[in-house]
Structure formats: structure tokens, C-alpha cells
Amino acid sequence: MSPGSSAELIQGESGGKREIYTRKVETREELLTRILHACAQVKECPNQLRSATQQLSTRAAKCIEVDGGLSEHVL
């Protein structure tokens, strides 16, 4: 997916991909600036980072539990 295709990347989270890909990126420097800004926002919200980490861990455990099969319906 290219950095300019925002519709597919906005997944309801605050910041993150939404912050970076809302508008088409014209230059590498602009992309880097957006990424650094999003990282700074994450540092300001440690609870959000902790929650995302826990969700990833839960999803990985469910994936292992179903031997790599579909697990979205049990989350």
C-alpha cells in the first residue's frame, strides 16, 4: 500500500497511521516528520502504548491457540 492511500489505513485509532497517512505524502522528509511526530505523541500516552502492546500479545496468543488459523471471531 502506498503512503498516499489513506482510506485503507485509517483503522479508528487515534494518531498512528491516521496521523501519518491522512494526506498524501509528497516527500521523504514529510513522511519522516509525520512519523517522528506520531512517535512523540505515543511517548506522551504510555497507557495507549501499553494497551496496544497487550492487544498484540492477546492476538498472538489466540493465533497460536488456533494453530495460525482465523482467530478474529474469538477476540
C-alpha positions as semicolon CSV with decimal commas, in nm:
position;residue;x (nm);y (nm);z (nm)
1;M;0,000;0,000;0,000
2;S;0,141;0,339;-0,086
3;P;0,174;0,619;0,172
4;G;-0,089;0,815;-0,020
5;S;-0,370;0,560;0,016
6;S;-0,524;0,682;0,338
7;A;-0,867;0,522;0,329
8;E;-0,739;0,170;0,379
9;L;-0,501;0,271;0,656
10;I;-0,732;0,460;0,889
11;Q;-0,843;0,197;1,137
12;G;-1,007;0,403;1,409
13;E;-0,707;0,453;1,633
14;S;-0,603;0,799;1,737
15;G;-0,272;0,906;1,591
16;G;-0,054;0,634;1,442
17;K;-0,136;0,554;1,081
18;R;-0,411;0,814;1,079
19;E;-0,161;1,084;1,173
20;I;0,089;0,976;0,910
21;Y;-0,131;0,890;0,612
22;T;-0,430;1,126;0,635
23;R;-0,296;1,333;0,349
24;K;-0,076;1,222;0,062
25;V;0,292;1,237;0,145
26;E;0,485;1,438;-0,112
27;T;0,843;1,392;0,009
28;R;1,052;1,153;0,215
29;E;1,121;1,435;0,462
30;E;0,749;1,500;0,509
31;L;0,691;1,132;0,581
32;L;0,977;1,128;0,830
33;T;0,841;1,438;1,004
34;R;0,496;1,281;1,036
35;I;0,641;0,957;1,172
36;L;0,853;1,141;1,429
37;H;0,551;1,348;1,535
38;A;0,340;1,034;1,578
39;C;0,619;0,874;1,785
40;A;0,633;1,180;2,009
41;Q;0,258;1,152;2,066
42;V;0,295;0,787;2,166
43;K;0,556;0,883;2,424
44;E;0,301;1,120;2,578
45;C;0,042;0,841;2,612
46;P;0,209;0,541;2,778
47;N;-0,129;0,385;2,864
48;Q;-0,224;0,378;2,496
49;L;0,107;0,209;2,412
50;R;0,058;-0,042;2,695
51;S;-0,293;-0,120;2,569
52;A;-0,173;-0,171;2,212
53;T;0,107;-0,399;2,335
54;Q;-0,138;-0,605;2,541
55;Q;-0,376;-0,633;2,244
56;L;-0,091;-0,756;2,024
57;S;0,005;-1,013;2,285
58;T;-0,357;-1,132;2,311
59;R;-0,386;-1,162;1,933
60;A;-0,057;-1,354;1,909
61;A;-0,169;-1,597;2,182
62;K;-0,503;-1,657;2,004
63;C;-0,321;-1,713;1,675
64;I;-0,101;-1,975;1,841
65;E;-0,406;-2,129;2,011
66;V;-0,579;-2,185;1,675
67;D;-0,255;-2,302;1,512
68;G;-0,232;-1,999;1,284
69;G;-0,594;-2,020;1,171
70;L;-0,859;-1,750;1,187
71;S;-0,895;-1,606;1,535
72;E;-1,078;-1,272;1,483
73;H;-1,413;-1,423;1,584
74;V;-1,279;-1,525;1,928
75;L;-1,118;-1,192;2,017
